[in-house]
Amino acid sequence: MSISYIDHRNKIRFMPDDIFRSNADAIVISQSTEGTVSNSFFSFVRKAGIQLRENTELGNVDFLSMNEKSGADYPYQYVIMATSVIGHTSSYSAIRQLAINLSEQIVGYPSIKRVALPVLGSGAGNLDPIDCLKIIVKTLIEYGGDHQFDIYIYDSQLYGKVEAIDSTIFAGNTSSRFVLEAIAKYTYSTTVFQHIVNSESFYHELALQKLREYEQFQANSNSFFNDLFADFNKIKSDSFTDIIQRFRGDTLKYDFLLICGELVSYIIGDTENKNDWNKYPDKRVIARSETSQFNWVVNLIKYKTNTRTYEGLNRNIANAIKFLKDPEHNLSMISNDHRAKLLNNIFSTRYESDEGLEEVFSLFKLLRIEANNPINNGVLFSRMLYVDEIKTLWLSVS
């Protein structure tokens, strides 16, 4: 008996049985990076005379031909050793990468049509079996081509939950999104994120105060900002400190540029005078940026000449201003390129306007991940998206 997980290719079946009873063309056995296997696999590995490789990398797969094993009758042609454990743990991104590697490498073995595998990562890897199962299934659907897969679930309780997750796999989600969800759930409880979660005030309150000071700055003439824009762009210097010193003779222009410099010190990390201008003890900033401090100030002047509209502004700088104005509904991920990659690679949608970010907010709220003060949701969600294991899902993919 089996529960069939059926898409248009009749691709995957869930099997409530021992994987060694499979009649698939190949079976997958989990091993650690140190070259060890669990007790459930050990007797088979010893009987089959399989030499376990040591010092393998997490995500590695090795195809071993059983036709070369003499003195034993095996119904499957290949055993595939999958490195899914390091020490006593694993990672959800590694499980996804294993499924990708398996799917890509199996193409080189034409006689393999159906593969049997366990719920990788859920045993010695100590990962949540439901999350692992969702990730494996969706990845095999995305990358597995015409091959068919039997996933063996010997645990009766886990097997009973299979039908409950069936619809979520079909719901247009991506394997990357499943990995993000699994990682986010346990990352959320760590100290670094709980600091943001429990913050009663806006996490970047000093930046917001400085933005308000900048916006409320009163010029002494209608041409003030246009004149400053022209004068500022004439100066050739790599040092912002040097540039504003040249305006010492014009108090109003100097004061405005100083406010701009102070504002930028709260937004991006690599700025002159940050230690003096950024008053946070931890020197927190909103984001990293490849745009120079000079160009940030140029855009801030332009924003004032535009009477505070975003036309012609650098998109990243516009995103930073929008975030500070409405942090509850905007991400502190200010890079337009990063936003586009995130939505494309995790949500399979194009980033054409800020409305596209609603999908990100909806996902985290669905996972019950929110800050106590909703004004910090944009900060919290963005910081979580930059966790290394999550970031590699969307940033490194073209």
C-alpha positions as CSV (number, residue, x, y, z in Angstrom):
1,M,0.0,0.0,0.0
2,S,1.2,3.5,-0.7
3,I,-0.1,7.1,-0.7
4,S,0.5,8.5,-4.1
5,Y,1.7,12.1,-4.4
6,I,0.6,12.8,-7.9
7,D,1.4,15.8,-10.1
8,H,1.0,15.8,-13.9
9,R,3.9,13.3,-14.2
10,N,2.8,10.9,-11.5
11,K,6.3,11.6,-10.0
12,I,6.4,10.9,-6.3
13,R,5.0,8.2,-4.0
14,F,5.1,8.1,-0.2
15,M,5.8,4.5,1.0
16,P,5.1,3.3,4.6
17,D,7.7,0.6,4.5
18,D,11.3,-0.3,5.0
19,I,13.4,1.2,2.2
20,F,15.3,-2.1,1.8
21,R,12.1,-3.7,0.5
22,S,12.1,-1.3,-2.4
23,N,12.2,-2.5,-6.0
24,A,13.4,0.9,-7.3
25,D,16.4,1.1,-9.6
26,A,18.5,2.9,-6.9
27,I,18.2,3.6,-3.2
28,V,19.6,6.5,-1.3
29,I,21.4,6.0,2.0
30,S,22.2,8.9,4.3
31,Q,25.7,9.3,5.7
32,S,27.7,11.9,7.7
33,T,30.6,13.9,6.6
34,E,32.8,11.7,8.8
35,G,31.7,8.6,6.8
36,T,29.3,7.1,9.3
37,V,25.7,5.8,8.9
38,S,22.9,5.3,11.3
39,N,22.1,1.9,12.9
40,S,19.2,1.4,10.5
41,F,21.6,1.5,7.5
42,F,24.7,-0.1,9.1
43,S,23.9,-3.8,8.6
44,F,23.1,-3.3,5.0
45,V,26.3,-1.2,4.3
46,R,28.4,-3.9,6.0
47,K,26.7,-6.8,4.2
48,A,27.0,-5.0,0.8
49,G,30.7,-4.3,1.4
50,I,30.3,-0.6,0.9
51,Q,33.3,1.4,1.8
52,L,32.2,4.6,3.3
53,R,34.0,7.8,2.3
54,E,35.3,10.0,5.0
55,N,35.6,13.8,4.8
56,T,32.8,14.3,2.3
57,E,31.0,17.6,2.0
58,L,27.5,18.2,3.1
59,G,25.2,17.8,0.1
60,N,27.6,15.3,-1.7
61,V,26.1,12.3,-3.5
62,D,28.0,9.2,-4.7
63,F,26.6,6.6,-7.0
64,L,27.8,3.0,-6.2
65,S,27.0,0.2,-8.7
66,M,25.5,-2.9,-7.0
67,N,26.2,-4.9,-10.2
68,E,29.8,-4.9,-9.2
69,K,29.0,-6.5,-5.8
70,S,29.5,-10.3,-6.0
71,G,27.9,-12.9,-3.8
72,A,24.7,-11.0,-3.1
73,D,21.5,-10.5,-4.9
74,Y,20.2,-6.9,-4.8
75,P,17.0,-5.8,-6.5
76,Y,18.4,-2.3,-7.1
77,Q,21.2,-1.4,-9.5
78,Y,22.7,1.5,-7.5
79,V,23.2,2.7,-4.0
80,I,23.5,6.4,-3.7
81,M,25.3,7.7,-0.7
82,A,24.0,11.1,0.3
83,T,26.0,13.2,2.8
84,S,23.2,14.8,4.9
85,V,24.7,15.0,8.4
86,I,27.6,16.9,9.9
87,G,28.3,16.0,13.5
88,H,24.8,15.6,14.9
89,T,23.1,18.1,12.8
90,S,22.2,19.1,9.3
91,S,20.7,22.1,7.5
92,Y,17.6,22.6,5.5
93,S,19.5,24.3,2.7
94,A,21.8,21.3,2.6
95,I,18.8,18.9,2.2
96,R,17.6,21.0,-0.7
97,Q,21.0,21.0,-2.3
98,L,21.2,17.2,-1.8
99,A,17.9,16.8,-3.7
100,I,19.2,19.1,-6.5
101,N,22.5,17.2,-6.7
102,L,20.7,13.9,-6.9
103,S,18.4,15.2,-9.6
104,E,21.2,16.6,-11.7
105,Q,23.6,13.7,-11.4
106,I,21.0,10.9,-12.0
107,V,20.9,12.0,-15.6
108,G,24.2,10.4,-16.1
109,Y,22.7,6.9,-15.2
110,P,20.2,6.1,-18.0
111,S,19.1,2.8,-16.4
112,I,17.8,4.6,-13.3
113,K,14.1,5.4,-13.7
114,R,12.9,5.3,-10.1
115,V,14.8,6.2,-6.9
116,A,13.9,5.2,-3.3
117,L,15.0,7.6,-0.5
118,P,14.4,8.3,3.2
119,V,13.4,11.6,4.7
120,L,16.9,13.0,4.6
121,G,18.0,15.2,7.5
122,S,15.2,14.1,9.9
123,G,17.1,11.3,11.6
124,A,20.7,11.9,12.8
125,G,20.4,15.4,11.3
126,N,17.8,16.3,13.9
127,L,15.7,18.5,11.6
128,D,12.0,18.7,11.6
129,P,10.8,15.7,9.4
130,I,7.7,17.6,8.0
131,D,9.9,20.5,6.8
132,C,12.5,18.1,5.4
133,L,9.8,16.2,3.5
134,K,8.2,19.4,2.0
135,I,11.7,20.6,0.9
136,I,12.7,17.2,-0.6
137,V,9.4,16.7,-2.5
138,K,9.2,20.2,-3.9
139,T,12.9,20.1,-5.0
140,L,12.5,16.8,-6.8
141,I,9.5,18.2,-8.6
142,E,11.4,21.2,-9.7
143,Y,14.7,19.5,-10.7
144,G,13.9,15.8,-11.0
145,G,13.0,15.8,-14.7
146,D,11.2,12.6,-15.8
147,H,12.5,10.4,-13.0
148,Q,10.2,9.0,-10.3
149,F,10.8,8.9,-6.6
150,D,9.6,6.8,-3.7
151,I,10.0,8.4,-0.3
152,Y,10.0,5.8,2.5
153,I,8.5,6.9,5.7
154,Y,8.8,4.1,8.3
155,D,7.5,6.2,11.2
156,S,3.8,5.6,11.3
157,Q,3.0,9.0,13.0
158,L,5.0,10.9,10.3
159,Y,3.3,8.9,7.6
160,G,-0.1,9.8,9.0
161,K,0.8,13.5,8.5
162,V,1.7,13.1,4.8
163,E,-1.8,13.8,3.5
164,A,-2.0,17.0,5.6
165,I,1.0,18.6,3.8
166,D,0.1,17.4,0.4
167,S,-1.9,20.5,-0.5
168,T,0.8,22.9,0.7
169,I,3.3,21.4,-1.7
170,F,0.9,21.9,-4.6
171,A,0.1,25.5,-3.7
172,G,2.6,27.2,-6.0
173,N,5.3,27.4,-3.4
174,T,9.0,26.9,-4.3
175,S,11.5,24.7,-2.6
176,S,13.5,27.8,-1.7
177,R,10.4,29.2,0.1
178,F,10.1,26.0,2.1
179,V,13.7,26.3,3.2
180,L,13.2,29.9,4.1
181,E,10.1,29.0,6.2
182,A,11.9,26.2,8.0
183,I,15.0,28.3,8.8
184,A,13.0,31.4,9.8
185,K,11.0,29.4,12.4
186,Y,14.0,28.5,14.5
187,T,16.1,31.6,13.7
188,Y,13.3,33.8,15.0
189,S,13.9,32.7,18.6
190,T,17.6,33.6,18.7
191,T,18.9,36.5,20.8
192,V,19.8,38.8,17.9
193,F,16.3,38.8,16.5
194,Q,14.5,38.8,19.8
195,H,16.2,42.1,20.5
196,I,14.4,43.6,17.5
197,V,11.1,41.7,18.4
198,N,11.0,43.1,21.9
199,S,12.0,46.6,21.0
200,E,9.3,48.9,22.3
201,S,10.3,51.9,20.1
202,F,11.3,51.9,16.4
203,Y,14.6,50.1,16.0
204,H,16.0,53.0,13.8
205,E,14.3,55.8,15.7
206,L,17.3,58.1,15.6
207,A,17.5,57.7,11.8
208,L,13.8,58.7,11.6
209,Q,14.4,61.7,13.8
210,K,17.2,62.8,11.6
211,L,15.1,62.3,8.4
212,R,12.4,64.5,10.0
213,E,15.0,67.2,10.8
214,Y,16.2,66.9,7.2
215,E,12.7,67.2,5.7
216,Q,11.8,70.2,8.0
217,F,15.0,72.1,7.0
218,Q,13.9,75.6,5.8
219,A,15.8,77.2,3.0
220,N,16.3,81.0,2.8
221,S,15.4,81.2,-0.9
222,N,13.6,79.4,-3.7
223,S,16.8,78.6,-5.4
224,F,18.7,77.4,-2.3
225,F,18.7,73.7,-3.1
226,N,19.3,74.1,-6.8
227,D,22.2,76.4,-6.1
228,L,23.6,73.9,-3.5
229,F,23.2,71.0,-5.9
230,A,25.2,72.9,-8.5
231,D,27.9,74.0,-6.1
232,F,28.2,70.5,-4.5
233,N,28.7,68.8,-7.8
234,K,31.5,71.2,-8.8
235,I,33.7,70.0,-5.9
236,K,36.1,67.2,-6.7
237,S,37.1,65.3,-3.6
238,D,36.8,61.8,-2.2
239,S,36.3,63.1,1.3
240,F,32.9,64.2,2.4
241,T,34.4,65.9,5.4
242,D,36.6,67.9,3.2
243,I,33.7,68.8,1.0
244,I,31.4,70.2,3.7
245,Q,34.3,72.2,5.2
246,R,34.4,74.2,2.0
247,F,30.9,75.4,2.9
248,R,31.9,76.7,6.3
249,G,31.5,80.3,5.0
250,D,27.8,79.7,4.3
251,T,26.2,78.6,7.6
252,L,22.9,77.5,6.1
253,K,24.4,75.3,3.4
254,Y,26.9,73.9,5.9
255,D,24.2,73.1,8.4
256,F,22.1,71.3,5.7
257,L,25.0,69.2,4.5
258,L,25.9,68.3,8.1
259,I,22.3,67.0,8.6
260,C,22.6,65.1,5.3
261,G,25.9,63.5,6.5
262,E,24.4,62.6,9.9
263,L,21.3,61.1,8.2
264,V,23.5,58.9,5.9
265,S,25.5,57.7,8.9
266,Y,22.3,56.1,10.3
267,I,21.5,54.5,6.9
268,I,24.6,52.9,5.6
269,G,27.7,51.4,7.2
270,D,30.7,52.8,5.5
271,T,30.7,56.6,6.1
272,E,33.1,59.2,7.3
273,N,32.5,60.5,10.8
274,K,30.1,57.7,11.5
275,N,31.5,57.3,15.1
276,D,30.7,60.9,15.8
277,W,27.5,61.4,13.9
278,N,25.7,58.0,14.6
279,K,24.7,58.2,18.2
280,Y,23.7,54.6,18.7
281,P,26.2,52.8,21.0
282,D,26.1,49.8,18.7
283,K,26.4,52.1,15.6
284,R,23.5,50.3,14.0
285,V,22.6,51.2,10.4
286,I,19.8,50.2,8.1
287,A,21.8,48.5,5.4
288,R,25.0,48.2,3.5
289,S,25.4,50.1,0.3
290,E,27.8,50.3,-2.6
291,T,26.7,53.9,-3.3
292,S,29.2,56.4,-2.0
293,Q,28.5,58.9,0.8
294,F,28.9,61.6,-1.7
295,N,26.3,60.2,-4.0
296,W,23.9,59.7,-1.1
297,V,24.1,63.4,-0.3
298,V,23.8,64.4,-3.9
299,N,20.5,62.4,-4.0
300,L,19.3,63.9,-0.8
301,I,19.8,67.4,-2.2
302,K,18.0,66.3,-5.4
303,Y,15.1,65.0,-3.3
304,K,14.7,68.5,-1.8
305,T,14.9,70.1,-5.2
306,N,12.2,67.7,-6.4
307,T,10.0,68.9,-3.5
308,R,10.4,65.5,-1.9
309,T,9.3,63.3,-4.8
310,Y,11.3,60.3,-5.9
311,E,11.7,61.1,-9.5
312,G,15.2,60.8,-10.8
313,L,16.5,59.5,-7.4
314,N,18.8,56.5,-7.1
315,R,16.3,53.6,-6.5
316,N,18.2,52.3,-3.4
317,I,18.2,55.7,-1.8
318,A,14.5,56.2,-2.6
319,N,13.9,52.8,-0.9
320,A,15.7,53.9,2.2
321,I,13.6,57.1,2.5
322,K,10.4,55.1,1.9
323,F,11.4,52.6,4.6
324,L,12.0,55.3,7.2
325,K,8.7,57.0,6.4
326,D,6.7,53.8,6.7
327,P,8.8,51.0,8.3
328,E,5.8,48.9,9.1
329,H,5.1,48.2,5.5
330,N,8.5,48.5,3.9
331,L,11.7,46.4,4.1
332,S,15.0,47.8,5.3
333,M,16.4,45.7,2.4
334,I,17.0,48.9,0.4
335,S,18.8,47.3,-2.6
336,N,16.4,47.2,-5.6
337,D,18.5,44.4,-7.1
338,H,18.2,42.3,-3.9
339,R,14.4,42.9,-3.7
340,A,14.1,41.7,-7.3
341,K,16.1,38.6,-6.7
342,L,14.2,37.8,-3.5
343,L,10.8,38.0,-5.2
344,N,12.0,36.1,-8.3
345,N,13.8,33.3,-6.6
346,I,11.6,32.7,-3.5
347,F,8.2,33.9,-4.6
348,S,8.4,33.4,-8.4
349,T,7.2,36.9,-9.1
350,R,8.6,40.1,-10.6
351,Y,9.4,43.1,-8.5
352,E,7.7,45.9,-10.3
353,S,6.5,48.1,-7.4
354,D,6.5,48.2,-3.6
355,E,3.2,46.3,-3.6
356,G,5.2,43.2,-4.4
357,L,6.7,43.3,-1.0
358,E,3.3,42.4,0.5
359,E,4.1,38.8,-0.3
360,V,7.1,38.9,2.0
361,F,5.1,40.4,4.8
362,S,2.3,37.9,4.3
363,L,4.7,35.0,4.5
364,F,6.3,36.0,7.8
365,K,2.9,36.8,9.4
366,L,1.6,33.4,8.2
367,L,4.6,31.9,10.1
368,R,3.6,34.0,13.1
369,I,6.9,35.8,13.0
370,E,6.3,39.4,13.9
371,A,7.7,42.1,16.1
372,N,5.8,43.1,19.3
373,N,5.7,46.7,17.8
374,P,4.6,46.3,14.2
375,I,6.7,49.3,13.2
376,N,9.8,47.0,13.5
377,N,8.4,44.3,11.2
378,G,10.3,45.6,8.1
379,V,13.6,45.5,10.1
380,L,12.9,42.1,11.5
381,F,11.9,40.5,8.2
382,S,14.8,42.0,6.3
383,R,17.4,40.9,8.9
384,M,16.1,37.4,8.7
385,L,16.3,37.4,4.9
386,Y,20.0,38.2,5.3
387,V,20.8,35.2,7.5
388,D,23.5,33.4,5.5
389,E,21.5,30.1,5.0
390,I,18.5,32.1,3.7
391,K,20.4,34.7,1.7
392,T,22.1,32.0,-0.4
393,L,18.7,30.8,-1.5
394,W,17.9,34.1,-3.3
395,L,21.0,36.2,-3.7
396,S,23.3,33.7,-5.4
397,V,20.7,32.6,-8.0
398,S,20.5,34.6,-11.2
